[in-house]
Amino acid sequence: MNVFIGAALAIGLAWLGVIIWESLIAKKSLETMGKNPELSGFLTILTILGIALVESAAIYGLIIAFQIAWDTTGAITGAQAVAAGLAIGITWFGAWVWEGYLVTGAIDAIFRNPAMKTKIMISMILFLALVESAAIYGLVIAFNILG
């Protein structure tokens, strides 16, 4: 039973933030397009890129949930499953918050200064990669817990 709780924690916590922040990023982008239609093409690209990067949290949670749920050998204990689910879920719980802030902040910055849009997007990607790399530690720990 605890094995399934671990799988649920892994995917549930990861998806919770992804769903929230993907909608907030899209909302911010659409509002900005409405205020400055000339930016719509660039903002569409930036929004898709930002959402794709935030989506990685859900993918990592899904990988751990599958590894837990598909253990047909019984090698993963309930405690291991819950610990791995929490490791990936809590790590990503923080990561998606800050990744979402970065993307919406980039959208705001581009609205305020459209001439800097390319430099802002490059900086956003760099900063997202830094946040993402820290969050990957949770994935590594979850794999180590599961053996």
Phi, psi and omega in degrees: 000314179298333178299317180290329175296319178298316178297319179295320177297317182300310183278323183296310180293320179296314183289329181305307181290323181299314181299315181296308186286328176298319179292322179292321178296313180298318179300312180299318180296314180295320177298318181292321176298322179294327179279329181218083183301335180297336181271359189301318180297313180294318181293328176298313178298313181299319181293315178298317178298313180298316179295321179298321180289320177295327181298335182303330178301316180292324180295316179296319177298321179295319179300313180293319179299318177296318180298321179290308186292331182268012178285097181272351182273344184078015182288335180268122179280165177300319180296319178297317181297315180294317180298316179294318178299318178291322181300312181284320183294314181289320178301313181285336177302319177283321185295315183292331177299310184285328175295319177297317176299319179298314182292314179293327175295321177295320178297316177299316181296320179293322178297318181288327184217078183301334181295339182261013189302319181292316179295322178295317180296317179298316178297319179301315181297317179299313181293323176297320179297323179293316177296318181298319182296322177294322181287335178297336177302323177298323177294316179299315179297317179300317177297319180295321178298319182284346177088000000 
